[in-house]
Amino acid sequence: MSTGKTSAPAIRYSAITFDCPDPAELARFYGDALGLPIAYSTDDFILLGQEGSAGLGFNRLADYRRPTWPDPSQEKQAHIELGVDDLDAAQAWLLAQGAVEPAVQPEPDRWRVLLDPAGHPFCITTLV
């Protein structure tokens, strides 16, 4: 065992990956919402992103169970915050793209909770 201090390896944020039943559907939703192209794709995994930047991944999970937020019986598997300039306009556009508005909105004047097509809760906010 060495007693000398070693430096940490270079570690960088690369992507957030969402489990889902249909990677193509979820990639289309987030790709349209964020203007991100497909960087890598297989039948079971799609990565959105720009060269040299962090991305969003979507992984097919055969026994995927949709989150039931805010009901804790099936917890959310991921959560993302998206910065917007206008909450109402962004919400309307995202709903037209396939998002769903849940009944619970903890602080609708500051952020809105929406559900993506696979049921993952995400927020839009003017705070970021």
C-alpha positions in Angstrom: 0.0 0.0 0.0 1.4 3.4 -1.0 1.3 6.2 1.4 2.0 8.9 -1.2 -0.9 11.1 -2.3 -2.0 10.4 -5.9 -3.9 12.9 -8.0 -7.5 12.2 -9.0 -8.1 11.0 -12.6 -9.7 13.4 -15.0 -13.5 12.9 -14.6 -16.0 14.9 -16.5 -19.7 15.0 -16.7 -20.7 13.2 -19.9 -24.4 12.5 -20.0 -27.6 11.8 -18.0 -29.3 8.7 -19.2 -33.0 8.0 -18.8 -34.3 4.4 -18.7 -37.4 4.2 -20.9 -39.5 1.8 -23.0 -38.8 3.5 -26.4 -35.4 5.4 -26.8 -36.4 6.8 -30.2 -39.6 8.4 -28.8 -37.9 10.0 -25.9 -34.9 11.1 -27.9 -37.2 12.8 -30.4 -39.0 14.6 -27.6 -35.8 16.0 -25.9 -34.0 16.5 -29.2 -36.9 18.7 -30.4 -37.2 20.5 -27.1 -33.5 21.3 -26.8 -32.4 21.4 -30.4 -29.9 18.5 -29.9 -28.9 16.2 -32.7 -28.4 12.4 -32.3 -24.7 11.8 -31.5 -24.9 8.0 -31.3 -27.7 5.5 -31.9 -28.5 1.8 -31.6 -31.8 0.0 -31.3 -31.6 0.1 -27.5 -29.7 3.4 -26.8 -29.6 6.9 -28.2 -27.3 9.7 -27.2 -28.2 13.3 -28.0 -25.6 16.0 -27.9 -23.0 18.2 -29.6 -19.4 17.2 -30.1 -17.4 18.0 -26.9 -20.5 18.7 -24.8 -22.4 16.7 -22.2 -25.5 14.9 -23.6 -28.7 13.1 -22.8 -29.0 9.3 -23.2 -32.0 7.1 -23.5 -31.7 3.4 -22.7 -34.4 0.8 -23.5 -35.4 -1.1 -20.4 -37.6 -4.1 -21.1 -39.4 -4.0 -17.8 -39.6 -0.2 -17.5 -42.2 1.0 -15.0 -43.4 4.6 -15.5 -42.9 6.9 -12.6 -46.0 7.8 -10.6 -44.9 11.2 -9.3 -46.0 12.7 -6.9 -47.3 9.3 -5.7 -44.2 7.6 -4.2 -45.3 4.0 -5.2 -42.9 4.2 -8.2 -40.3 6.9 -7.7 -39.0 9.1 -10.4 -35.8 7.7 -12.0 -34.4 11.0 -13.1 -35.2 14.7 -13.0 -33.9 17.5 -15.2 -34.4 21.3 -15.0 -34.7 23.2 -18.2 -34.2 27.0 -18.3 -36.8 29.0 -20.3 -37.6 32.7 -20.8 -41.4 32.4 -20.7 -43.0 29.6 -18.6 -46.4 29.8 -20.4 -45.0 29.7 -23.9 -42.5 26.9 -23.1 -45.1 24.8 -21.3 -47.6 25.2 -24.3 -44.9 24.2 -26.8 -43.7 21.2 -24.7 -47.3 20.0 -24.2 -47.8 20.1 -28.0 -44.6 18.0 -28.4 -46.0 15.2 -26.2 -45.3 16.3 -22.6 -48.1 15.9 -20.0 -49.0 18.3 -17.2 -49.6 16.5 -13.9 -52.2 17.8 -11.5 -49.6 18.7 -8.8 -47.7 22.0 -9.4 -45.7 22.8 -6.2 -44.7 26.4 -7.2 -46.2 27.2 -10.7 -45.1 30.8 -10.6 -41.4 29.8 -10.3 -41.4 26.5 -12.2 -43.7 24.0 -13.8 -43.5 20.3 -13.5 -44.2 18.3 -16.7 -43.9 14.6 -17.6 -42.1 13.5 -20.7 -43.6 10.9 -23.0 -42.1 8.1 -20.8 -43.5 9.6 -17.6 -40.2 11.2 -16.2 -41.0 14.4 -14.3 -39.0 17.4 -15.5 -39.2 21.1 -14.7 -39.1 24.3 -16.7 -38.1 27.4 -14.9 -37.0 31.0 -15.5 -34.6 30.8 -12.6 -31.9 29.0 -14.5 
